Every structure is written in C-alpha cells, then in structure tokens.
Amino acid sequence: MQAEGLGSLLAVALVLGIINAFVRPVLLILSLPFILVTLGFFILVLNALLLWLAGTIAPGFHVDGFWNAFFGAIIVSLVSWVLSAFFRNSDGQYRVITSHSSQIKQVRGRVVD
C-alpha cells in the first residue's frame, strides 16, 4: 500500500467509511453462508476486498494486490478493535467522546416492596 500524503490518507478514510456504511452490510448479508462455513474468516476477505476497492477509488492511495489488502485489513481490524475497547462503557454501549456530562441527577421517590 502506498499513500502520497496526508490528504490521500484522509480521502481513503472517507471512502472506506462510506463503503463500510453502505456496501459492507449488503455484502455481509449476501455472503452469510460463506461466513458461517468459514467460521468468520470470510469477513477478513470481504474487508480486504473493500480496502482494495477503496484504494482504487481514493486518489493518491494505491493497494498493490490482494495480499497487501488482506494484511492491511487485518491491521485496520486490530486497530479498530483496540480503539473500540477504549470507548466502550462497562455495559457494552459506546460513548461519544465529545459529550460527557458530569452532572449528577437526583431522583426523588420511594421504594415499593
């Protein structure tokens, strides 16, 4: 994989985000039998193909082949997994970084036995 600069990295991030938002869910549903048979390994293949597609669409970012896209998809998946661990609450819900409310709300009421 080759990037010509910071602008091309931002462009491929935007293109990959749009592809992951709109194309990936459809492909996951269509390839569900392959995903079940391969115990989820086919998701890495789909991620590699989508990264390869993003490399062809985004200007200044080139993916040299499938295996480069495959290993790049593994790296993207690992980084995404690690970052999601930092921004997830203990109940499994994701929290938005920019909106932390430090206000404590008091609730009045009585306990019914």
Order of alpha helices (4+ residues) and beta strands (2+ residues): beta-alpha-alpha-alpha-beta-alpha
